[in-house]
Amino acid sequence: MLQGKIGWMAASVMVMVLGLVGLARAQDGGDNADRGDRRGGVRDQAQDRGGNAADRMAQFREEAAKRMQESLGVTDEEWKLLQPKIDKVQTLSRQLRGQMMRGMFRRGNRPGAPAEAAPAAEQTPVEKAAAALQQLVDNKDAKPEDVKAALEAYRAARAKTLTELQTAQKELKEVVTAQQEAKLVLAGILE
C-alpha cells in the first residue's frame, strides 16, 4: 500500500514539475525564443532563467518552505524546529520516489541503453544499489546468482531508507498539532 502511495506521489510530483517547466517556458517566450537560438542567436538559457538548475531548485524549495510555514501557521522560532524534520522526511521520500522515477524514464528504457545515474558522490545507498542491479539486468550474460544478490542488496537499501522515513515521520508527528498533522498529511509529507 505504501509503494502505491509513493508511486502516486511520484506521478504527482512529475506532473507538477512538467507544469512548472511549461509555465517557465511560457514566461520565457517558449518555443519562439528557442527558435531564435537555432537561427544563429546565442543565448545563455541559464542566465535568462535566473541562474542554473541548482539555484532554481534551491529557490523553489525556499519558496515552498515559506508557503509551508505560512500554511502551518508557525512562528519563525517554531519553524526552526519543524523545518529540519520536514526536510528530512521530504529528502527520504525523494530518495525512494526518485529511484522509481529514474527507472521509469531511464534513457532508452531498453536493455543495453546506458542508465542515467547521478555522479557517484551524489548517489544515495538506494541509487547505488539500483545502479548495480540495473547493470546486471542490462547484461544478458549476468549470472542469476549475481542478479539475485544485487536484487537483495537493492531491497535491503530500500527497506533501510523506508524505515528511516517512517522514523522521521514519527518524529515529525510528535512535534506538530493535530491541525498541522492534517495539513502535512494532505501535503503528502505524512501518512
Secondary structure, 3 states (H helix, E strand, C coil): CHHHHHHHHHHHHHHHHHHHHHHHHHHHCHHHHHHHHHCCCCCCHHHHCCCCHHHHHHHHHHHHHHHHHHHHCCCHHHHHHHHHHHHHHHHHHHHHHHHHHHHHCCHHHCCCCCCCCCCHHHCCHHHHHHHHHHHHHHCCCCCHHHHHHHHHHHHHHHHHHHHHHHHHHHHHHCCCCHHHHHHHHHCCCCC
